[in-house]
Amino acid sequence: MRPDSPKYVFLDIDGVMKPGRSYFCPKSANSMNSGFDPLAVAAINRLCAKTGAVIVFNTTWNRLNMVDIANAEGITAPIAGKTRYPELHDRLKAIRLWLEDNPAAEWVALDDCPIADQRAILIEPENGITTQNYRDACRLLGQPDPFMLLL
């Protein structure tokens, strides 16, 4: 692997960017396709800025135009594309297929469904991304965030 190979964040939406608690927000009440949790958006933007990683969507939402949705929801991190999930019916298989065509220096998956890989961080779907999930992702991407280590 070349040292300048990209780093990827394989990102799920439901339970991660749109945790159960986000449905209390007025924007979420009338639509299943909007209303990302602002704290989750901030965490993903910070994670990508800190580590130099880019987003690859690995979600049932891949049937939608994820770039437009992500931009409308405030995601400013670079987006590399999306996997072939749910077409492949297996999240890890979709990640591995993506990586065959797009080798990575490091990667992490943020998902509320278990993925059998040590680089997958299981997100609790009611609350979404926590500070511990963020710290774990930074570490797996080779860039611990010293500020967050103080928490």
C-alpha positions as CSV (number, residue, x, y, z in Angstrom):
1,M,0.0,0.0,0.0
2,R,1.4,3.4,-0.9
3,P,1.6,5.9,2.0
4,D,-0.5,8.4,0.0
5,S,-3.4,5.9,-0.4
6,P,-6.7,7.4,0.7
7,K,-8.4,6.7,3.9
8,Y,-12.1,5.8,3.9
9,V,-15.0,6.1,6.3
10,F,-17.6,3.6,5.2
11,L,-20.7,5.3,6.5
12,D,-24.2,4.0,7.3
13,I,-27.1,6.5,7.7
14,D,-29.9,5.1,9.9
15,G,-28.7,4.7,13.4
16,V,-25.5,6.5,12.7
17,M,-26.2,9.8,11.0
18,K,-29.9,9.6,11.8
19,P,-30.1,7.9,15.3
20,G,-33.4,7.2,17.0
21,R,-33.2,10.4,19.0
22,S,-33.0,12.5,15.8
23,Y,-36.7,11.8,15.2
24,F,-37.5,14.3,18.0
25,C,-36.2,17.1,15.7
26,P,-39.0,18.9,13.7
27,K,-37.2,18.4,10.4
28,S,-37.3,14.6,10.9
29,A,-40.9,14.3,12.0
30,N,-42.3,14.4,8.5
31,S,-39.6,12.7,6.4
32,M,-37.5,9.5,6.6
33,N,-35.0,11.1,4.1
34,S,-33.9,14.2,6.0
35,G,-32.9,15.4,9.4
36,F,-29.4,14.0,10.1
37,D,-28.4,14.6,13.7
38,P,-26.3,17.8,13.7
39,L,-23.9,16.3,16.3
40,A,-23.3,13.3,14.0
41,V,-22.7,15.6,11.1
42,A,-20.2,17.6,13.1
43,A,-18.4,14.4,14.2
44,I,-18.1,13.1,10.7
45,N,-16.9,16.4,9.4
46,R,-14.3,16.6,12.2
47,L,-13.3,13.0,11.7
48,C,-12.6,13.5,8.0
49,A,-10.8,16.8,8.5
50,K,-8.6,15.4,11.3
51,T,-7.7,12.1,9.5
52,G,-7.8,13.1,5.9
53,A,-10.4,10.4,5.2
54,V,-13.2,10.6,2.6
55,I,-16.7,9.2,2.9
56,V,-18.0,6.1,1.1
57,F,-21.6,5.5,1.8
58,N,-22.4,1.9,2.8
59,T,-26.1,2.1,3.5
60,T,-29.6,1.2,2.3
61,W,-29.8,4.9,1.4
62,N,-27.5,4.2,-1.5
63,R,-30.5,4.0,-3.7
64,L,-30.8,7.8,-3.3
65,N,-28.6,10.6,-4.4
66,M,-26.4,10.6,-1.4
67,V,-24.1,13.5,-2.4
68,D,-27.1,15.9,-2.6
69,I,-28.5,14.6,0.6
70,A,-25.2,14.8,2.4
71,N,-24.6,18.3,1.2
72,A,-28.1,19.4,2.2
73,E,-27.6,18.0,5.7
74,G,-24.3,19.8,6.2
75,I,-21.7,17.2,5.5
76,T,-18.7,19.1,4.2
77,A,-16.2,16.2,4.2
78,P,-15.2,14.8,0.8
79,I,-17.3,12.0,-0.6
80,A,-15.7,9.3,-2.7
81,G,-18.9,7.5,-3.6
82,K,-20.9,4.5,-2.4
83,T,-20.6,0.8,-2.2
84,R,-22.9,-1.7,-3.9
85,Y,-24.8,-2.3,-0.6
86,P,-27.7,-3.1,-0.4
87,E,-27.5,-4.7,-3.8
88,L,-24.9,-7.2,-2.4
89,H,-26.9,-7.9,0.8
90,D,-23.7,-8.0,2.8
91,R,-22.1,-4.8,4.2
92,L,-18.6,-6.3,4.6
93,K,-18.6,-7.8,1.2
94,A,-19.6,-4.4,-0.3
95,I,-16.7,-2.8,1.6
96,R,-14.2,-5.4,0.4
97,L,-15.4,-5.0,-3.2
98,W,-15.0,-1.3,-3.0
99,L,-11.5,-1.7,-1.6
100,E,-10.5,-4.0,-4.5
101,D,-11.0,-1.1,-6.9
102,N,-10.0,1.6,-4.5
103,P,-7.1,0.5,-2.2
104,A,-6.9,2.3,1.1
105,A,-4.1,3.0,3.6
106,E,-6.7,2.7,6.4
107,W,-10.4,2.5,6.7
108,V,-13.2,2.4,9.2
109,A,-16.8,1.4,9.0
110,L,-19.4,3.2,11.2
111,D,-22.6,1.2,11.3
112,D,-25.4,0.2,13.6
113,C,-25.3,-3.3,12.2
114,P,-22.5,-5.6,13.2
115,I,-19.7,-6.0,10.6
116,A,-17.3,-8.8,11.3
117,D,-14.1,-6.8,11.0
118,Q,-11.9,-5.1,13.6
119,R,-12.1,-1.8,11.7
120,A,-15.9,-1.7,12.1
121,I,-17.3,0.4,14.9
122,L,-20.7,-0.7,16.1
123,I,-22.8,2.4,16.7
124,E,-25.7,2.3,19.2
125,P,-28.7,3.2,17.0
126,E,-30.7,5.2,19.6
127,N,-27.9,7.8,20.2
128,G,-25.7,7.6,17.1
129,I,-22.0,8.5,17.1
130,T,-20.5,9.0,20.6
131,T,-17.2,10.7,21.5
132,Q,-15.8,7.2,22.1
133,N,-16.9,6.1,18.6
134,Y,-15.2,9.2,17.2
135,R,-11.9,8.5,19.2
136,D,-11.9,4.9,18.1
137,A,-12.4,5.9,14.4
138,C,-9.5,8.5,14.7
139,R,-7.3,5.8,16.1
140,L,-8.2,3.3,13.4
141,L,-7.4,5.9,10.8
142,G,-4.0,6.6,12.3
143,Q,-4.8,10.0,13.7
144,P,-5.8,10.1,17.4
145,D,-7.4,13.4,18.3
146,P,-5.5,14.6,21.4
147,F,-8.3,17.1,22.4
148,M,-10.8,14.3,22.5
149,L,-8.5,12.1,24.6
150,L,-9.0,14.5,27.5
151,L,-12.7,13.5,27.8
